Amino acid sequence: MPLYRSVGGEPLCLTCTYYADNTCTFPKRPDAMDCTLYDDVRKPPTDIHSSYKSTFRVKAWVERHIGLLALLGLILISLLLVLMR
């Protein structure tokens, strides 16, 4: 966990995103000179979803639903065995 420290005499809260939108729960607010929650309001926003590739999303979905896929596989095999008789 990174610890952010104020470089000048100015508190980190003045440039923190969480302080700006009033979601900060840090007990040293608004005079924190060091903080683990700091997120600079001046940095440009990044689009997290654009960096995901479709193969990653499919793989993540399969890993989350492996039990359901196994159950569906067993049902399919059972139906095939019944229809072959």
PASEBA-1860 file (N, C-alpha, C; in nm, 3 decimals):
! residues 85
1> MPLYRSVG> 0.085/-0.116/0.000/0.000/0.000/0.000/0.091/0.124/0.000 ~ 0.076/0.207/-0.100/0.162/0.325/-0.107/0.120/0.432/-0.006 ~ 0.219/0.503/0.043/0.195/0.615/0.133/0.237/0.742/0.061 ~ 0.142/0.830/0.037/0.169/0.955/-0.031/0.200/1.062/0.073 ~ 0.302/1.143/0.045/0.342/1.250/0.137/0.340/1.384/0.065 ~ 0.303/1.485/0.137/0.302/1.620/0.083/0.446/1.668/0.064 ~ 0.474/1.725/-0.053/0.609/1.773/-0.081/0.629/1.911/-0.022 ~ 0.535/2.000/-0.040/0.546/2.135/0.015/0.475/2.141/0.149
9> GEPLCLTC> 0.441/2.257/0.191/0.368/2.274/0.317/0.218/2.263/0.299 ~ 0.173/2.233/0.178/0.031/2.226/0.145/-0.024/2.085/0.173 ~ -0.138/2.074/0.241/-0.196/1.942/0.267/-0.236/1.871/0.138 ~ -0.232/1.739/0.142/-0.270/1.661/0.025/-0.418/1.675/-0.009 ~ -0.499/1.704/0.090/-0.644/1.710/0.070/-0.686/1.814/-0.035 ~ -0.609/1.919/-0.050/-0.647/2.025/-0.143/-0.646/1.979/-0.288 ~ -0.569/1.874/-0.319/-0.562/1.823/-0.456/-0.610/1.679/-0.466 ~ -0.686/1.634/-0.369/-0.731/1.495/-0.366/-0.873/1.481/-0.423
17> TYYADNTC> -0.893/1.381/-0.506/-1.024/1.355/-0.565/-1.129/1.325/-0.459 ~ -1.092/1.247/-0.359/-1.188/1.207/-0.256/-1.232/1.325/-0.169 ~ -1.144/1.421/-0.152/-1.180/1.540/-0.076/-1.272/1.628/-0.161 ~ -1.244/1.635/-0.290/-1.324/1.719/-0.380/-1.468/1.670/-0.392 ~ -1.488/1.537/-0.395/-1.625/1.486/-0.408/-1.686/1.446/-0.273 ~ -1.616/1.480/-0.164/-1.665/1.460/-0.027/-1.687/1.312/0.008 ~ -1.603/1.223/-0.044/-1.612/1.081/-0.009/-1.494/1.036/0.077 ~ -1.412/1.128/0.120/-1.295/1.095/0.202/-1.337/1.056/0.343
25> TFPKRPDA> -1.281/0.946/0.392/-1.308/0.901/0.528/-1.181/0.898/0.613 ~ -1.075/0.959/0.563/-0.947/0.959/0.632/-0.957/1.047/0.756 ~ -0.913/1.000/0.872/-0.932/1.077/0.995/-0.854/1.208/1.001 ~ -0.747/1.222/0.924/-0.667/1.345/0.928/-0.720/1.453/0.835 ~ -0.829/1.427/0.770/-0.888/1.523/0.677/-0.924/1.650/0.749 ~ -0.906/1.766/0.699/-0.856/1.815/0.571/-0.709/1.860/0.577 ~ -0.639/1.823/0.683/-0.501/1.870/0.698/-0.398/1.759/0.683 ~ -0.429/1.654/0.611/-0.340/1.539/0.599/-0.215/1.574/0.518
33> MDCTLYDD> -0.101/1.550/0.576/0.026/1.571/0.506/0.077/1.438/0.449 ~ 0.021/1.326/0.495/0.048/1.195/0.436/-0.083/1.117/0.434 ~ -0.095/1.030/0.334/-0.224/0.962/0.314/-0.204/0.838/0.230 ~ -0.280/0.733/0.258/-0.276/0.612/0.176/-0.389/0.612/0.074 ~ -0.485/0.701/0.087/-0.601/0.706/-0.002/-0.588/0.810/-0.113 ~ -0.478/0.882/-0.117/-0.465/0.998/-0.205/-0.479/0.962/-0.353 ~ -0.559/1.042/-0.425/-0.576/1.030/-0.570/-0.578/1.173/-0.624 ~ -0.478/1.207/-0.705/-0.461/1.344/-0.753/-0.573/1.383/-0.848
41> VRKPPTDI> -0.644/1.492/-0.815/-0.755/1.540/-0.895/-0.706/1.600/-1.028 ~ -0.578/1.637/-1.034/-0.524/1.701/-1.154/-0.480/1.603/-1.261 ~ -0.469/1.475/-1.229/-0.425/1.379/-1.330/-0.540/1.349/-1.426 ~ -0.509/1.320/-1.552/-0.616/1.294/-1.649/-0.684/1.160/-1.619 ~ -0.815/1.151/-1.640/-0.886/1.026/-1.616/-0.844/0.919/-1.716 ~ -0.844/0.796/-1.672/-0.811/0.684/-1.760/-0.933/0.597/-1.776 ~ -0.949/0.543/-1.895/-1.061/0.454/-1.922/-1.014/0.312/-1.895 ~ -1.058/0.254/-1.786/-1.013/0.121/-1.745/-1.061/0.015/-1.843
49> HSSYKSTF> -1.183/0.025/-1.891/-1.241/-0.079/-1.974/-1.177/-0.088/-2.113 ~ -1.118/0.018/-2.162/-1.060/0.013/-2.295/-0.935/-0.073/-2.299 ~ -0.872/-0.097/-2.184/-0.751/-0.178/-2.183/-0.781/-0.327/-2.177 ~ -0.905/-0.366/-2.149/-0.940/-0.507/-2.147/-0.956/-0.560/-2.288 ~ -0.900/-0.676/-2.313/-0.919/-0.741/-2.442/-1.035/-0.838/-2.431 ~ -1.098/-0.869/-2.543/-1.215/-0.957/-2.539/-1.178/-1.096/-2.490 ~ -1.058/-1.143/-2.522/-1.017/-1.277/-2.475/-1.004/-1.279/-2.324 ~ -0.958/-1.169/-2.267/-0.948/-1.160/-2.121/-1.086/-1.165/-2.058
57> RVKAWVER> -1.182/-1.094/-2.116/-1.317/-1.092/-2.060/-1.382/-1.230/-2.067 ~ -1.363/-1.301/-2.179/-1.419/-1.436/-2.193/-1.355/-1.529/-2.091 ~ -1.224/-1.521/-2.077/-1.153/-1.607/-1.982/-1.200/-1.579/-1.840 ~ -1.217/-1.454/-1.805/-1.263/-1.417/-1.671/-1.405/-1.468/-1.647 ~ -1.492/-1.458/-1.749/-1.628/-1.507/-1.736/-1.630/-1.657/-1.715 ~ -1.549/-1.730/-1.791/-1.542/-1.876/-1.778/-1.492/-1.914/-1.639 ~ -1.390/-1.845/-1.590/-1.338/-1.875/-1.456/-1.442/-1.848/-1.347 ~ -1.523/-1.745/-1.364/-1.626/-1.716/-1.264/-1.741/-1.816/-1.267
65> HIGLLALL> -1.770/-1.873/-1.384/-1.887/-1.960/-1.400/-1.848/-2.104/-1.432 ~ -1.735/-2.150/-1.383/-1.687/-2.285/-1.414/-1.783/-2.392/-1.361 ~ -1.845/-2.369/-1.247/-1.940/-2.466/-1.192/-2.063/-2.481/-1.280 ~ -2.115/-2.371/-1.329/-2.231/-2.374/-1.418/-2.197/-2.444/-1.549 ~ -2.079/-2.417/-1.603/-2.037/-2.482/-1.727/-2.020/-2.633/-1.707 ~ -1.967/-2.675/-1.593/-1.952/-2.818/-1.565/-2.089/-2.884/-1.554 ~ -2.183/-2.820/-1.488/-2.317/-2.875/-1.475/-2.385/-2.886/-1.611 ~ -2.373/-2.786/-1.694/-2.431/-2.790/-1.829/-2.366/-2.900/-1.913
73> GLILISLL> -2.236/-2.920/-1.895/-2.166/-3.026/-1.966/-2.218/-3.163/-1.926 ~ -2.239/-3.185/-1.797/-2.293/-3.313/-1.750/-2.434/-3.336/-1.802 ~ -2.516/-3.235/-1.805/-2.652/-3.247/-1.858/-2.648/-3.282/-2.007 ~ -2.560/-3.216/-2.081/-2.548/-3.244/-2.224/-2.501/-3.386/-2.249 ~ -2.404/-3.433/-2.174/-2.356/-3.571/-2.188/-2.467/-3.669/-2.153 ~ -2.544/-3.642/-2.049/-2.654/-3.729/-2.010/-2.761/-3.737/-2.120 ~ -2.794/-3.622/-2.177/-2.893/-3.621/-2.286/-2.843/-3.698/-2.407 ~ -2.716/-3.684/-2.441/-2.660/-3.758/-2.553/-2.662/-3.907/-2.529
81> LVLMR> -2.632/-3.951/-2.407/-2.636/-4.094/-2.374/-2.777/-4.150/-2.382 ~ -2.876/-4.073/-2.337/-3.016/-4.117/-2.343/-3.064/-4.127/-2.486 ~ -3.028/-4.031/-2.569/-3.072/-4.031/-2.708/-3.004/-4.139/-2.792 ~ -2.887/-4.185/-2.754/-2.816/-4.290/-2.828/-2.872/-4.427/-2.801 ~ -2.947/-4.447/-2.696/-3.001/-4.579/-2.662/-3.125/-4.609/-2.738
END
